[in-house]
């Protein structure tokens, strides 16, 4: 069996590091989603694809 280390985390990150990574991940995801939503809106305005 594999050892998980002293922190008990499969990733090897400490709790603080994991929280920091999560913050960056969520911010990046929201930014990407916002850019995609604006791109879809602009494409809809340019050439509506029907309802």
Backbone bond lengths (Angstrom), bond angles and torsions (degrees), N, CA, C in turn:
res aa  C-N    CA-C-N  psi(-1)  N-CA   C-N-CA  omega(-1)  CA-C   N-CA-C  phi
1 X - - - 1.445 - - 1.517 110.45 -
2 X 1.315 114.11 156.20 1.459 118.17 -179.44 1.525 110.67 -88.03
3 X 1.307 114.53 150.40 1.462 121.37 177.57 1.518 107.88 -95.13
4 X 1.326 117.42 137.98 1.451 120.53 -178.46 1.520 112.03 -93.81
5 X 1.265 119.46 -5.87 1.460 121.57 179.79 1.510 110.92 89.22
6 X 1.311 115.42 -178.48 1.456 120.19 -174.75 1.519 113.26 -75.52
7 X 1.334 117.41 -24.64 1.464 119.41 -177.29 1.519 112.48 -80.44
8 X 1.334 117.65 -19.14 1.441 121.17 -178.99 1.520 113.38 79.77
9 X 1.316 117.60 8.90 1.456 122.01 -178.59 1.520 109.88 -100.22
10 X 1.323 115.80 137.07 1.463 119.13 178.10 1.522 111.23 -70.02
11 X 1.334 117.56 -27.91 1.463 120.76 -177.68 1.524 112.67 -80.75
12 X 1.322 116.53 -19.67 1.457 119.89 -177.09 1.513 113.10 86.46
13 X 1.341 117.46 1.09 1.458 121.08 178.59 1.523 110.15 -86.69
14 X 1.306 115.11 148.60 1.457 118.79 173.07 1.528 107.79 -74.84
15 X 1.315 117.03 168.56 1.460 120.48 -179.99 1.528 111.26 -60.74
16 X 1.317 116.79 -41.22 1.470 121.31 179.34 1.527 110.95 -64.43
17 X 1.333 117.13 -43.44 1.466 120.83 178.59 1.528 110.94 -64.08
18 X 1.320 116.40 -39.67 1.460 120.57 179.26 1.528 110.92 -65.13
19 X 1.328 117.24 -40.68 1.462 120.49 178.00 1.529 110.74 -64.60
20 X 1.317 118.01 -40.71 1.460 122.10 178.69 1.527 110.20 -64.79
21 X 1.327 116.55 -44.04 1.462 120.62 177.89 1.529 109.86 -61.61
22 X 1.317 117.56 -42.45 1.461 122.15 -179.88 1.527 110.89 -61.06
23 X 1.344 115.96 -41.77 1.470 119.93 178.21 1.524 110.96 -60.10
24 X 1.318 116.83 -46.31 1.466 121.20 -179.60 1.525 110.20 -66.12
25 X 1.324 117.19 -41.20 1.458 121.61 -179.75 1.524 110.99 -62.28
26 X 1.329 117.46 -46.89 1.467 121.63 -179.33 1.528 110.37 -64.75
27 X 1.319 117.76 -43.07 1.465 120.87 179.02 1.529 110.57 -62.44
28 X 1.325 117.34 -42.13 1.464 121.16 178.72 1.522 110.71 -64.77
29 X 1.321 117.07 -42.32 1.458 121.29 179.61 1.527 110.61 -62.88
30 X 1.325 117.34 -44.86 1.458 120.65 179.77 1.530 111.14 -65.60
31 X 1.323 117.25 -39.48 1.459 120.65 176.99 1.518 111.69 -62.64
32 X 1.318 117.13 -45.02 1.462 121.82 178.59 1.526 110.36 -62.36
33 X 1.334 116.86 -42.64 1.463 121.31 179.58 1.527 110.86 -63.42
34 X 1.321 117.20 -40.83 1.464 120.84 178.61 1.524 110.76 -63.91
35 X 1.320 117.83 -44.12 1.468 121.31 178.86 1.528 109.95 -62.96
36 X 1.332 117.50 -42.60 1.465 120.89 178.98 1.524 111.09 -63.90
37 X 1.334 117.72 -40.17 1.464 121.08 179.64 1.530 110.66 -64.59
38 X 1.323 117.31 -42.75 1.470 120.93 178.15 1.529 109.77 -64.43
39 X 1.324 117.70 -41.77 1.463 120.92 178.85 1.530 110.86 -61.93
40 X 1.328 117.10 -41.62 1.462 120.00 178.19 1.524 111.17 -66.12
41 X 1.302 117.15 -40.49 1.461 120.98 178.14 1.530 110.56 -62.15
42 X 1.318 116.78 -46.23 1.464 120.13 179.26 1.526 111.40 -63.96
43 X 1.323 117.88 -39.07 1.461 120.79 177.41 1.525 110.46 -65.51
44 X 1.331 116.89 -38.05 1.466 121.22 178.26 1.536 110.74 -64.74
45 X 1.336 116.44 -42.14 1.456 120.75 179.01 1.531 110.42 -65.08
46 X 1.336 115.90 -39.92 1.468 121.48 -177.26 1.527 110.77 -69.44
47 X 1.361 116.73 -50.95 1.456 121.58 -178.82 1.527 109.32 -144.48
48 X 1.323 116.84 92.86 1.471 119.58 179.74 1.530 111.21 -58.36
49 X 1.319 116.93 136.79 1.462 120.35 -176.71 1.516 112.17 -102.75
50 X 1.316 117.82 16.02 1.453 122.06 172.88 1.508 113.65 92.63
51 X 1.286 113.91 159.20 1.472 119.45 -179.44 1.507 108.55 -110.45
